[in-house]
Amino acid sequence: MNCPLCQSRSKFAFEAKGYNLLDCVKCKHRFAEISADEKHVAEIYDDSYFDGGGAGYSDYSAESEMLIKRGHMYGDKLKKFVDKKGKLLDVGAAAGFILQGFIDEGWNGIGLEPNAEIAKIGRDEFGLDIRQGSLESFEIEEKFDLISMIQVVAHFYEPRKAFENASQLLKKDGFLLIETWNRESFSAKVFGKNWHEYSPPSVLQWFSLDGLTEFVQEFGFEKVSSGRPSKKISGKHAKSLLKYRIGDNFLLKLIPESINFPYPSEDLFWVLYKKK
């Protein structure tokens, strides 16, 4: 299978969850040997992704407050770089909790979410403009001042198409905000193939900050700033993720589900790009 970023040949890296992970021999990008498409998206991000645990959420709605605060956090970070708040497209919006945080910070936004039911919840229960679809195939006449991709790029089934579309959807001098896992982080290197984020088939792409930055330059983006985000995770979500990785363990019973824990964000990064 050729690299989804540069189309060069690849070599076997290791197996995770029964799937082969491959490394590009040219750009070093790591990806799952899965031929994914819109059908794959519909199957993986069905309703169970938001309440069934595993690699998804154990209870998405219970994390609404934390997710809204993440939107606030990024809205606040952007004040340093963006002179005027405008139109936002939040990719992978789910029911729109992060989008709501951006709106609270003064942005006028819409969300894009592949799961039709969770998008409908965002519209009907929270009054947000959530469109159903994937970025790879999304079409709209509007142009945006900011596109946010919080924990999304690892799930793109056609990253080239996704970023081509993002570039076309942004206004001149528009911004692209990304948060994702860092495959070159210390913990990713220490845990190796047992790193928690190696969880196909929901996760398909694994980026480093340098690798992502080099890739998106092809679509007219230049890096403005980057850093490590602060993040919290519920005890219930943490137990679900650990169970997915290591199986049942009596120690998991010691984690209180009702408490939100700070997540050590060493293996995460956020990065802001500007369209040239």
N, C-alpha and C positions, 0 to 999 in steps of 0.2 A: 504494500500500500504506500503510495507516495505521500509526502508531507503536505498537509492541507494549507500550509503557509506559502512555501516556495516551490512546491511540486517536485522536489528532489527525492531521490530514493531514500529509504529508511532501513533501519536495522532493529532487530529485536532487543528490547531492554530487559523486561521481566514480565511476569504474569501477575495480575491483580484481579481478584474476584472472578477468576475464570476467563479473563480477557487478556489478550496480548497488548502490552504497551510498547510503542515503537519510538525510536529517536531518529530524527532527521540527520543524515550524515553531513549536511551542509550547514543549515541554520541551527541545528541542535534542539529544535522544538520537540517536545514530547507529546504524544497523542495516543489515543486508544485505537486499536485496529477494529473500528466499527464503521460500517457504511451507513451513516445516519441521514435522515431526511425529515420532512414534516411529520410523517407517520411515526417515526421514532420519538419526536417531541411530544406528540399526542399521547403515546403509550407511557412514556417515562414520567411526564408531568401531568398525570391524571389526578383525580381528586385525592387518591391515597398519598400522593407526594406531600400533601399539606397536613395530613393528620395520621399517616401510617407509620411514622418513624423511619428507621433505616437511614438511608443517605439523605432523606428529606426531613420534613418537620414532624415532630410528634404531636404538636398542636399549634398550628400557625397563628390562629387568632389570639392565643394566650400571649404571644410575643408582640402584640400590637404596640404597646407603650415603648418597648425597647427599639422597635423598628422606626417608629415616629421620631424618637430621639436621634436615631442615626441620620435621618433626613435633616433634622435641625443641625446636627454636627457638621454635615457637609455643606449645608446652606451657609453656616457661619464661616467655614473655611474659605468658601468662594468669595467672600467679601473682600479678601485681600487681593484677589486677582481680577475680579469681574466688576467693571465700573457701573453697569446697569443691569438689573435683573429683568429677564424677559421670558421667552417661551421655552419650556422644558419638555423633553421627551424622556421619561423614565422607562428604560428597557427592563423587562422581567419584573414588572411592577406588582405581580400577584394582586392582592386586594387594594393595594395603593398606600400602605402605611408609610413607607419611606417617602413616597410622593407627597403625602400629606405633610410630612416634615418640611419638605422643600417649599410647599405652598405656604405653610406657616411663616417661613422665612422671606416670603415676598415674591416667589416665583409663580408664574401662571403655567400650569403643567398638565400634560396628559400622560397616561401610562400605556404600556404595551405589554400584554401578558398572553402566553400561548394557551393557558387553560381557560376555556370559555366560562366555566362555572365560577371560578374564583374571580375572574374579571367582572362577571355579572354581580357578584357580591359587592365588589368595590363600587360599582355604579349604583346598585339598588339600596345598599345599606349605609354607604358612606358618602354618596353623592359625588363620586369622583369620575372623571372622564377616562375610563380604562377601555382601550381597544383590544380586541382579541387577535393574536397573531404572533409571528416570529419576526425578528429584525431582518433575517435573510430574505423574506418575501414581502415585507411591509411596504405599502405604497400610500402616500399622502401628498397633497399639494403644498401643505404648510412647510415652512422652513423654521428651524429651531436655533435658539441662542445657546442652548446647552443640551447635551445628551448625557444621561447618567446610566452607568452600567455597574450596579452594585451587586457583586457576586453573580455575574452573568457570563462573562467571556469564556469561562471554563466549560460552559454548556453549549456554545455555538457549534452547530453541526457543519456549517460552512463558514469559517471565520473570515475568509477573503470576501465572500459575498456580504457578510454582515458589516464589515468595516467599509466596504465600498458604498453600501447603502447609508451608513452613518455619515460618511463624508458628503454624500449628495443631499442628505437631509439637513445638514448644518448650514447656517448662514456663513458668509465670509467673516473670519475672525471669531467664529463660534467655538465653544469649548466642549471637550469630551472628558468626562470624569469616569474613572474606572477604579473599582476595588476588586481585588482577586487574591488568590493564594500564590505564594512565592515558592516555586519548586527549587530555587537556589537558597532557600532559607536554611538556617542552622538545623532546625528541627526536622526539615525534610531530608537533609543529608544524614542526620543521626538515625532516624527511623527507617530510611531507605524505602524499600517496597512496602513497608508496614506503615508508612506515613498515612494519616487518616484521610487525606484528600485524594489518595489513589483509590477512587470508588466509582469505576465504570459500572453500568452504562450511563448513569446520570451525568458524570463528569467525563468529558471527552478530550479536553485540552489542558495542558499544564504549562504555564508561562513563568518566565522570570521577568523582572522589571526591564532589564537590558534587552531581552529578546522581544518583549512586547513593544518596546519603544522603537527598536529597529524595524519591526514589522509594520507598525502603523505609519511610519514615515513615508511609506510607499503610497499612502492615501492622503498625503498632504498634512499630516499632523506633526507638530513639534512639541516637545516636552516643556511644560511650564514649571511644574513642581511635583514633588512626590513625598511620601512619608508612610508611617505606620498608623493605621487607624486605631482608636480605642473601641472596644467592643465588649458587650456582655452577652451571656448565653444562659438560658434558664436551666435549672437542674434537671428538669424533665427532658429537655432537648439534649443535654450533655449525656444523660443516661442512655438515651436512644442511640446516639451516635457511637458511644463506647460499646454498646451491645452489638451494634452492626459490625464494628471492627473486630472485637475480641470474643463475642459470644456471651452467653450468660455467665455471670461471675457474682459471687456472694457480696463482693465489695461494692457492687453497683447499688445495693440496697442502702448503703450508707450515705448516698448522695440525696439530700433533700430536694424534692421536685419543685417546691414553692419558692426557692431562693434563686436569685439571679447572680451568677458568678462572673467576675471580670475574666475575659478571655485573654491569655497571653498572646498578643497579636504579632509576635516575632515572625510568624510565617505568613503574614498578610502584608499587602502594600496597597496604597492608593496612589493614583497618578493622575495629573491634570494635563491634558494636551490642548493645544490651540490649533485650529485649522488655518493653514497659511493662506 
